[in-house]
């Protein structure tokens, strides 16, 4: 991640054990605590945005009827621990 040209400070109170973990990782990676927190926050935001995109995509599938019957999923899941697992339902 390149250093942004425009920045803004964000303050958050975190539990001491979390702050200690940040300190430990910053030392191990020879990076600043600021870098660790910025990297972690950027990664988390990317993950949340992807989760939101996938949820919206799944809801479109539901709206158009692209769903798999619950019973079919249950039977498939139960078969996974047998000698003859069923193919994944589609």
N, C-alpha and C positions, 0 to 999 in steps of 0.2 A: 504494500500500500504506500503510495507516495504521500509526502507531507502536503496537506492541503494548504492553499495560500490564504484562505479565509477560515478562521477558526472561532469557536465560541466555547467558553468554559461551561461545563455542566457539573454540578455538584451532586453527589449521592452519598448517603450514609450507608455503610455496609458493615456487616458483622465483623468483629475483630478476626475471627478465623479465616474469613474470606480475604480480608486485607493482608493477613499473614501469608496466605497462599500466593497472592499477587506479588508480594515482596520476594518470596522464595523463587517464583518463576522468573521474575525480572532479574534477579541475581544470577540464576542458572543460565538464562539466555543472554545475559549482559545487555539488557535493554532497560529502558526507563519504565517505571510503573505506568506512566502516561501511555506509552506505546502498547503495553500489555492490555490496558483497559480499552484503548481505542480499537485495537485488533479484535478483542473479545466482543465488544459491542457491535462492530461492523459485521463480524461473522454471525452473531445472533440475529441482527436485523436481516441479513441475507436469508438466513434460515426461516425466519418468520414470514418474510415476503414470499418465499417459495412455498411454505405451508399454506399461505393464503391463496396463492395461485392454484395450487393443486386442489384445495377445497372448492374454489369456484369452478374449476374444471370438472370435478366430481359432481357438483350440484347440477351442472348442465347435463351430464350423463343421466342423472336421475330424472331431470325434467323431460328428457326425450325417451325415457324408458329403457336405457342401457343399464340394466341392473341384473344381479344374479340372485335367484331365490335363496332365502335364508336356509331353508331345509336342505337344498343342494350343497350349500357351503358346510353345514353341520355334518352331513353324511360324508363329505370329502374329508373334513378335518378328522372325524372319528376313524376313517379308514387309514389315515397316515401311520397309525401305530399297529397296523395289521400286516400280514404277509402279502396281502394283495391290495395295495392302496389304489383308490379310484383316481382317474385323471382329474386334474383341476377343472372345476366347472367354468364354462365360458358363457 
